[in-house]
Every structure is written in structure tokens, then in C-alpha cells.
Amino acid sequence: MTRQSSLFDFERDEIRRIQNGIERVQERACAAIDSRVMA
């Protein structure tokens, strides 16, 4: 039972880490587009 719940927690942490990574990439892409528009 504990093994199953810890696996679920691990999956949830992985999903959160992936979502944070995607948001960071999107922010970087938006900044690159903004700097290109400003130039």
C-alpha cells in the first residue's frame, strides 16, 4: 500500500517538474520573440 502511494507521489512530482520546465521554455521563447520585435 505504501509502495503504491509513494509511486503516485513520484509520478505527481515528475509531472510538476515537467510542467515547470515547459513554462520556463515558454517564458524564454516569449522573451526571445520580444527582443526580436524590439530590435
PyMOL commands that set and color helices and strands:
alter all, ss='L'
color gray80, all
select helices_A, chain A and resi 2-38
alter helices_A, ss='H'
color red, helices_A
deselect
rebuild
show_as cartoon
